Amino acid sequence: MPEDEVIAAARARADEVGVTAIGSGGGAALGFIASLLEARSVVEIGTGTGVSGLWLLRGMRPDGVLTTVDTEAEHQRLARKGFVEAGIASQRVRLIPGSALEVLPRLTDGHYDLVFCDGDKQEYADYLTEAVRLLRPGGVVAFDNALWHDKVADPAQRDPETVAIRELGRTVLEHESLVPALLPVGDGLLVAKKIWTPEA
């Protein structure tokens, strides 16, 4: 699916401020997942300049609300510009500045259809813990950069980010409440569905 002028402009802003936005393939996959879930409530970790947020909002229900968290207020200002350009009603986006691990614990358990993680790679395991709590049964968590520039599959690569993403993949695979899949789009999109359990 080709990107339109609004997403292209948001991507250009990302390049200007040194943000690595999700690729068009990953963005399209996010939009498709949001559509499949008929998502009404989505959490995004890592607003950037709004590229992934625009894809998510297009897939969500017309009354859906995106809660997006980023440590950089300036990036969120640029993201808001893109949302306005796309004609998205202001009440459909909650922009929360701050650290994800400080913001996420304040969000409601079992309330969200989709949690998208594209923040600090070394915090991915903590994002997973929070996402499992936040998701309703049947909801989906997604992590960008699951291949991390093809370094995850190379055991010789031992930098902290690569190790963190590699361990995340193992944790998701072994998690009793998740059904995972690795989508080979862009830099890799690791997705997992929270299964229905008697406790859920």
Secondary structure, 3 states (H helix, E strand, C coil): CCCCHHHHHHHHHHHHHCCCCCCHHHHHHHHHHHHHCCCCEEEEECCCCCHHHHHHHHHCCCCCEEEEEECCHHHHHHHHHHHHHCCCCHHHEEEEECCHHHHHHHCCCCCEEEEEECCCHHHHHHHHHHHHHHEEEEEEEEEECCCCCCCCCCCCCCCHHHHHHHHHHHHHHHCCCEEEEEECCCCCEEEEEECCCCCC
